[in-house]
Amino acid sequence: MPTKFRPCIDLHNGQVKQIVGGTLHDSDGLKLQTNYVSPHSSAYFAELYRRHSLEGAHVIMLGPGNEAAATEALRAWPSGMQIGGGITADNAQLWLDRGASKVIVTSWLFPDARFSEDRLALLASTVGRDRLVVDLSCRRHTIGESESCWVVAMNRWQTLTDMKVEYESLKRLSKYCSEFLVHAADVEGLCNGIDRDLVAALGKWSPPVPVTYAGGGASLDDLDLVSRLSAGNVDLTIGSALDIFGGSGVSFDDCVAWNKAGVAASK
């Protein structure tokens, strides 16, 4: 099965937006670079994705003030979309009850920026492994003069944690979750192309659960590129480049057609 297009609904201050991921800060809103603010509600996009059977879309709450909009989206397509942003063991079941198919977790797993396997085990036991997605949003970190790696970033991608995105960590985490979501924060929202090295690495590591990559998708060709680099093991989210989010790089209808062609080819 080739790479699939996986859509998103990013919420900031209660509105559907597309932003440059690396500019999202807690304390300085002036640094935020916004690519697009939609005139449409979150429910509008949820209904659009539902009409085209784009299951597994993710709704991401970027900070406070987004619960009402997130709930509206989930009500528009019960059990059709995943929810992330501020998820903990205390509220995960609430979001499933509101209609999320799965919950997506990152920051809560890293108290003081250090990974807690106990927290992940608790969350998995609370909602079930099959209802849990681990978001390994990451930034490239330079080691020495020539080497680099990807490090999980939390708190809206502002804080680096003690976990690398690598084969060993994916294998370890996959015991507790049914899917990974990987935002490449350094290229998120820039529409300048994907992080090819990261996509190729994710495909090579080929974890035992599905992986969706997000960050830098700029054209329909990127779906084919991700499919080739990952041997079809990684799906792709395209945001700011989509025409439904004010972009000019790729049309939503073409992405839908790509998915349909992939399903037909796999039969």
C-alpha positions, -999 to +999 in steps of 0.1 A: +000+000+000+015+034-010+017+064+013-017+079+021-027+115+025-037+122+061-055+156+067-054+178+098-073+205+117-049+227+136-066+249+162-051+281+177-071+304+199-103+286+188-097+291+151-085+268+123-051+280+114-019+270+096+012+282+113+050+279+111+056+253+138+089+266+150+074+300+158+049+289+184+059+302+218+042+304+252+053+338+262+058+358+230+028+358+206+046+384+184+069+356+172+041+335+158+040+333+120+006+324+107+002+312+072-036+311+071-066+317+093-097+300+080-131+316+079-146+282+083-153+263+115-136+232+126-168+213+119-167+224+083-133+206+078-145+176+098-175+172+075-153+177+044-130+149+056-160+127+064-175+131+030-143+118+015-137+090+040-104+104+052-103+085+084-074+091+109-073+129+104-058+146+134-072+176+153-044+194+172-051+219+199-022+244+199-025+258+234-055+269+255-088+281+242-094+253+217-116+228+235-149+241+221-137+241+185-121+206+190-154+192+204-173+207+175-151+189+151-154+156+168-192+159+170-192+165+132-175+131+127-178+108+157-150+082+158-135+095+126-107+117+138-079+117+164-073+145+190-041+159+204-029+188+225-028+187+263-038+151+265-031+134+299-043+103+317-069+125+334-086+138+303-079+112+276-112+092+282-131+125+281-119+132+246-127+096+235-162+101+249-165+133+229-160+114+198-123+110+191-112+077+175-078+080+193-060+104+216-025+118+207+000+124+235+034+141+237+043+166+264+026+148+293+049+118+287+079+141+295+078+156+330+107+180+333+116+170+297+125+134+307+105+104+293+083+086+317+075+050+307+053+048+338+031+076+324+029+060+290+020+026+305-007+043+327-022+061+297-022+029+276-039+010+304-065+038+308-077+041+272-062+009+256-032+006+233-055+006+203-068+041+212-034+057+217-011+076+194+023+088+205+033+121+189+071+122+184+073+158+172+110+165+168+138+189+159+171+181+143+199+183+169+236+187+158+261+165+175+297+177+170+307+191+137+291+166+113+266+144+130+230+151+138+199+133+152+163+140+158+151+148+194+116+148+206+103+183+213+075+192+237+056+222+249+045+232+214+080+222+201+098+247+223+116+223+247+139+194+237+135+162+257+159+134+265+145+111+238+159+106+203+137+095+175+154+063+164+148+026+159+152+017+196+128+043+209+101+035+183+104-002+192+101+006+229+071+029+226+052+007+201+044-017+230+020+009+243+005+026+213-011+018+179+003+046+159+030+073+157+026+109+145+059+126+137+059+164+132+092+177+118+090+210+137+119+226+119+101+225+085+065+226+097+045+252+079+073+264+056+061+246+025+097+242+014+097+204+012+098+175+036+127+164+058+138+136+034+163+122+058+138+118+086+112+102+063+137+078+049+149+069+084+113+063+095+107+040+066+139+021+072+131+016+109+097+004+098+081+003+133+054-023+139+027+004+141+017+029+114+035+062+111+023+096+098+048+123+090+039+160+090+061+189+080+071+208+049+047+190+024+045+214-006+031+195-035+014+164-047+048+151-057+057+149-020+032+121-015+050+101-042+084+111-026+074+100+008+060+068-006+094+061-024+116+071+005+097+051+031+087+022+008+051+031+016+056+027+054+049+063+062+018+084+055+019+122+049+000+151+063-001+182+041-013+215+057-003+250+046+003+240+010-033+228+005-058+250-013-084+245+014-059+263+038-050+291+014-021+273-002-012+270-039+010+239-039-016+212-040-053+208-043-073+189-017-092+171-045-059+158-059-049+144-025-083+126-023-077+112-058-043+100-047-057+080-019-084+065-041-058+055-066-037+039-039-066+018-027-075+007-062-039-003-069-037-024-037-067-045-046 
